[in-house]
Amino acid sequence: MSQILYTSGLQKSYKTGKETIPAVNGVDLEVFSGEIFGFLGPNGAGKTTTLRMLTTLLQPDAGEVSICSYDLYQQPEKIREVIGYVSQSGGADKDATAWEDLILQARLYGMSKREAAARASDLLAALGLESIADRRPATYSGGQKRRLDIAIGMINRPKILFLDEPTTGLDPHSREQLWDEVRKLRDLGTTIFLTTHYMEEADALSDRIAIMDQGQIVLTGTPASLKDAISSSGTQASLNDVFLQHTGRYNKSAQIA
Ligand SMILES: Nc1ncnc2c1ncn2[C@@H]1O[C@H](COP(=O)(O)OP(=O)(O)OP(=O)(O)O)[C@@H](O)[C@H]1O
């Protein structure tokens, strides 16, 4: 598999008054084309800060970043062309129907009216939103809203899609439905970079995961290899056990699901 995302020594501090908070403190990452990469860590670990740098929304203090071989500092506009980003709050327009919103987004990416309509139709079908395309998001369920957010994030056919906690707040059934949609996107060739607080989600979805803590990557590997590494004969460790061992705390939200 070829490399699609690379970071080396990525750093970012925030200054608030006299205090300097080293939010991201030397992050090295490698993500391969076609994989679902799970990005985990306790609250305040630095995940969102990392994600905002990778998506060109925040300037790093130091470090190298390349996505699809484009350099973050030299070619940020090229990086924006090849990524999609679905933030925790989503990007859907509450006053537009799904169809209107997708058409507008496609036109903003320079598609002709005909191309925009074809792209919107394809995305509505891929994400199971056809029957509600003419309604506004206020009338959607939580899962439908998240699927529309993802459709908007996919409008420009990104090579890599960043999903920030895509299933937070969804019930277990909607969450599993969304997992299927994410797998479908991956099977169609999109690399997925996903943050989540749900360990069973990371386990079920990710080809590989990285665990971040206090601004640094503390562990990377496949879910199976990470669990096997701390399992003893007769006792299979869970991803939550792995998380506990490497961050010193259980991920409480993981137990809600
Ligand atoms: N705008 C900001 N100004 C000052 N400090 C910030 C700012 N944004 C984040 N931080 C701090 O940087 C650190 C990393 O925060 P970040 O939001 O990246 O973590 P996270 O892993 O995404 O957390 P969560 O899981 O809670 O979303 C935290 O200590 C946080 O308080």
The ligand as an ORCA input file, in Angstrom:
! r2SCAN-3c Opt
* xyz 0 1
  N      -7.728     27.396     21.247
  C      -7.065     26.901     22.288
  N      -6.445     27.700     23.174
  C      -5.752     27.215     24.230
  N      -5.625     25.888     24.488
  C      -6.227     25.029     23.649
  C      -6.973     25.482     22.508
  N      -7.448     24.383     21.853
  C      -7.016     23.310     22.543
  N      -6.286     23.689     23.618
  C      -5.610     22.799     24.586
  O      -4.739     21.952     23.849
  C      -4.777     20.621     24.358
  C      -5.202     19.666     23.262
  O      -6.549     19.948     22.902
  P      -7.319     19.187     21.709
  O      -8.663     19.834     21.567
  O      -6.449     19.130     20.517
  O      -7.479     17.719     22.328
  P      -8.435     16.508     21.870
  O      -7.587     15.281     21.948
  O      -9.067     16.817     20.572
  O      -9.521     16.506     23.021
  P     -11.080     16.032     22.984
  O     -11.040     14.543     22.899
  O     -11.578     16.499     24.303
  O     -11.737     16.681     21.805
  C      -5.724     20.670     25.565
  O      -4.937     20.869     26.711
  C      -6.578     21.886     25.289
  O      -7.058     22.455     26.497
*
